[in-house]
Amino acid sequence: MGTGSREENASRKGSRVEPDRLSGDAPCIVVAKEKNALQIVSLDDAAAQLGLSIGLPLANARAIAPDLTVFDADAAADVKTLDDIACWCDRFTPLVALDPPHGLFLDITGCAHLFGGERALMQAVCDVLTYQGFTVSAAIASTSICARTLTRCISGQIVADGEEADAVDSLPVSALGADEAIIRGLRRAGLKTIGDVAARAPHEIAARFGAAFTTLLSHALGEGDAPISPRKPPPDYIVEQRFAEPVTTEDVISATLSRLATTLVKSMEKQGKGARRLEASFFRTDGAVRAITVDTGQPVTRGEVIDRLFRERLEALNDPLDPGFGFDLIRLSAGRTEIVVQEQRDLDSHVHDNDELAALIDRIAARIGAKRVVVHLPQDTHIPERAVLAAPAQQHLSASTQAAWPVRVEGEPPLRPLRLFEKPEPIKVPFATVPDGPPHHFTWRRAVHAVVRVEGPERIAMEWWKQDGQVLTRDYFRVEDEKGLRFWIFRDGLYGSELVDAEGKPAPPNWFVHGLFA
Amino acid sequence: MMTGARTNTLATLRGSIEQIETHGGACAFNKARLGHAEADAALKGGLAVGAVHEVFCEGHQSAVATGFVAGLVGRAAARRPLVWVRQDFSELETGALSMSGLAELGLDPRCMVSVRAADVESALRTAADALACDALGAVVLEVWGGARQLDLVASRKLTLAAQASGVTGLLLRVAAEPQPSTAETRWIVRAAHSPPTTAWNAWGAPVFDAHLVRNRHGLLGRWIMEWKCDECLFSEPAAHPQPVAAAPAHRSHQAQSVFKRSGYRFA
């Protein structure tokens, strides 16, 4: 029984905003193709008064009202609009769930008093959305299904705890939002209102219409509740600043952010927490919401660090923050937090190098993106291009400092190149004197290099157990040309055994340069 | 010939310029010995730590210059964290920096944080940021081709950041023409042959033909330097022919002629 959990459902009729705006007097309808015919999916009041209804074919509608304005349905735009409205609703509660195609659930438990009570909150939501050109129907009830059922028939109802059954008693069964087939079946059985259905024994209904419908019915009657699934997980900490007068200047915005950061840090400090993910949301007066997220490698416990990270991030935005007519709400939330162990600072200045390095990495990542700052982890493979994994530094800094790299052989010159091409570059090699020997000269990037010294081959076989199809063994050579440049080149395939043409004769091999030595 | 009086005046002037540059002599550089005796003598003890150094090379010599920079990093800031900033384009053109190769040179890949910047501006900004962080040992900024963003102002910013934090900054400029800058030293690096006398299978240690074309506090020079991977040290290669053409002792910092001179080679 959803005691205390109060849901609001703002259901929206009318698929698009534009028809309402454009309408004037001319009736507008939105049509979509269904079963190979264009049918009305939504319509405005003027069209409804002419006797049109949802599901009517367009040809019939045109016959009834020749001066119809017709729009094509745009499902993607509908979804986006609903999502944008949900973003805007975030200002009332962090728990906003979508109820496609036209509905939203808001869990306003413990939030209503911030906006002057349930009635005032619902009024505020309806007023703003109506002003924006939407048709809104809202209701507040203890369970989400009950609220939704109410919005389908009456707008602006608030149902007290325990009165759900009375409230939905007289509503038609179609308001439940069950399948079309079930509704039709109920009507045929003579059960017109929800009260009629509720009066029957539950096992009779379940036997005829399935358990899912009985569950839906009991939720509508307030006899049970299913939790809504919010769009975003609720953040651990939220601090926000509302403005009576919308703010537009950068100074005020950044000052607000740093003030919020200080407050956030204080509230996290009480529970010994530090933030790993921070989100700043900017609510514009015209309803648009911009959220900016910053991730950190280590839990942040200082306000100035948060402030600096956001400054870096805001400066580096491709599409800068556009205040438009101003922001009336700025919110800072910590989406992910961790427990911070307080440590005594050491007098040795190098002990905390890693902390400072992590902070630097956070700053750089905030500006240019987390994937662009990497550390390197050795991999257990012989294949040169896969021997090292570049992993995002924020998450893998400590792993990389403890990684075990293969030990270099003392007294040997470097056996691996300093520069490695991700994709080996093909080189032109005239046929070598010894077929499986090194080349005398080769052409790479339109320049000819004469080979003066050679060392090799170092044979590296591919990992046949990991790959499908044939993979060729590579013979690597270290070569030095007449200018002193050193290359790492390889022949793809073993001459004569792997490299054969259709008749079984040896085929000419392909050569590649894979890296450059210092 | 200069008279004694003129030499004196010149020395006094040089001294006062130095005082202005170093804010009243408060900051004297720590030096990291390179290991090559002549180079160390010219650099008055070694590479200045907490300063910016530039390394130039031609396009096809990028790996060699990378090795030289890695060597300087190994000398200036061994075992301290290193941030290597490079452009996306540089990676395509000259290959990615290989950690296995870096480990082969005697450096520690665990200290290394790579930053791939999309363009020169963000690379420069990141490098300046990193240079200001005193937890690091060195910062390498790798830029491909001419970059007008790397002007005197940008260079001055990097120098000041490096001085304040004591982090060594290394600019690796591949396929670029030297421009006026506030760098402490400027090198032009190209590959040198492996010593001819070494055994057939023991060649391949990095050998650089390093040309010091700018040195704010000392003489210039040109040396063949070999990198000893095991000792993590530069050295004179054994029995290696030194370049015959002696480098001029002093020349303007615009050493562009090096790139334009055709038919240039050493014995």
Contacts between the chains, C-beta under 8 A, distances in Angstrom:
chain1	res1	chain2	res2	distance
A	316	B	122	7.8
A	350	B	135	8.0
A	352	B	135	7.6
A	353	B	80	7.6
A	353	B	81	6.6
A	353	B	135	3.9
A	354	B	135	7.5
A	355	B	135	7.9
A	356	B	133	6.0
A	356	B	134	7.4
A	356	B	135	3.6
A	357	B	81	5.2
A	357	B	113	7.3
A	357	B	133	7.3
A	357	B	135	5.0
A	357	B	136	7.0
A	359	B	133	8.0
A	360	B	83	7.6
A	360	B	129	7.0
A	360	B	130	6.2
A	360	B	133	4.6
A	360	B	135	7.1
A	360	B	136	7.6
A	361	B	113	6.5
A	363	B	129	6.4
A	364	B	115	6.0
A	364	B	126	5.4
A	364	B	129	6.5
A	364	B	130	7.3
A	367	B	122	7.3
A	367	B	125	7.4
A	367	B	126	7.4
A	368	B	115	7.4
A	368	B	117	6.2
A	368	B	118	7.1
A	368	B	122	5.4
A	368	B	126	6.7
A	372	B	115	6.2
A	372	B	116	4.8
A	372	B	117	6.9
A	372	B	118	7.8
A	373	B	113	6.6
A	373	B	114	7.5
A	373	B	115	5.3
A	374	B	113	7.4
A	374	B	114	5.0
A	374	B	115	7.8
A	374	B	116	7.4
A	375	B	112	7.1
A	375	B	113	5.7
A	375	B	114	7.5
A	376	B	99	4.5
A	376	B	109	5.4
A	376	B	112	6.2
A	376	B	114	7.2
A	378	B	99	7.5
A	378	B	109	7.7
A	384	B	98	7.9
A	384	B	100	7.2
A	387	B	99	8.0
A	387	B	100	5.6
A	388	B	98	7.0
A	388	B	99	4.6
A	388	B	100	6.5
A	388	B	109	7.8
A	390	B	114	6.9
A	393	B	113	5.5
A	397	B	113	7.9
A	400	B	110	5.9
A	401	B	110	5.3
A	401	B	111	7.9
A	402	B	110	7.7
A	403	B	109	7.8
A	403	B	110	5.8
A	405	B	99	7.7
A	405	B	103	5.4
A	405	B	108	7.9
A	405	B	109	5.7
A	405	B	110	6.9
A	406	B	100	7.7
A	406	B	103	7.3
A	408	B	103	5.9
A	408	B	104	5.6
A	408	B	106	7.0
A	408	B	229	7.1
A	410	B	230	5.6
A	411	B	230	6.6
A	413	B	202	6.8
A	413	B	203	6.8
A	413	B	204	3.5
A	413	B	205	4.6
A	413	B	229	7.2
A	414	B	101	6.3
A	414	B	104	3.7
A	414	B	105	6.1
A	414	B	204	6.7
A	414	B	205	7.4
A	414	B	206	7.1
A	414	B	229	6.2
A	415	B	104	6.1
A	416	B	98	6.3
A	416	B	100	4.0
A	416	B	101	4.8
A	416	B	103	7.8
A	416	B	104	5.2
A	417	B	63	7.2
A	417	B	95	7.8
A	417	B	98	6.0
A	417	B	101	5.1
A	418	B	63	5.6
A	418	B	66	5.5
A	418	B	67	5.4
A	418	B	70	6.9
A	418	B	97	7.0
A	418	B	98	6.0
A	418	B	101	3.7
A	418	B	102	6.7
A	418	B	104	7.8
A	418	B	105	6.8
A	419	B	62	6.9
A	419	B	63	4.4
A	419	B	66	6.1
A	419	B	94	5.6
A	419	B	95	3.7
A	419	B	96	7.1
A	419	B	97	6.6
A	419	B	98	6.4
A	419	B	101	7.1
A	420	B	95	5.3
A	420	B	96	5.6
A	420	B	97	7.9
A	420	B	98	3.9
A	420	B	100	7.8
A	420	B	101	6.9
A	421	B	95	4.4
A	421	B	96	7.5
A	422	B	91	7.7
A	422	B	95	7.5
A	422	B	96	5.9
A	445	B	60	7.7
A	447	B	60	7.1
A	452	B	193	7.7
A	453	B	194	6.6
A	453	B	200	7.6
A	453	B	203	5.5
A	453	B	204	7.8
A	455	B	201	6.0
A	455	B	203	7.4
A	455	B	204	6.6
A	478	B	204	5.9
A	480	B	193	7.4
A	480	B	194	6.1
A	480	B	203	6.8
A	480	B	204	7.1
A	483	B	190	8.0
A	483	B	191	6.1
A	484	B	190	7.7
A	484	B	191	3.7
A	484	B	192	5.0
A	484	B	193	4.5
A	484	B	194	7.3
A	484	B	207	6.9
A	484	B	209	7.7
A	485	B	60	7.0
A	485	B	61	7.2
A	485	B	63	7.7
A	485	B	64	7.1
A	485	B	191	5.0
A	486	B	63	7.7
A	486	B	191	7.3
A	486	B	204	6.4
A	515	B	95	6.3
A	515	B	98	6.5
A	515	B	101	7.2
A	516	B	62	7.4
A	516	B	63	3.4
A	516	B	94	7.3
A	516	B	95	6.2
A	517	B	63	6.4
A	517	B	67	7.6
A	517	B	101	7.5
A	517	B	204	6.8
A	517	B	206	7.2
A	518	B	63	5.7
A	518	B	64	5.7
A	518	B	66	6.3
A	518	B	67	2.2
A	518	B	68	7.2
A	518	B	70	7.0
A	518	B	101	7.7
A	518	B	105	6.8
A	518	B	206	4.0
A	518	B	208	7.9
A	518	B	227	7.2
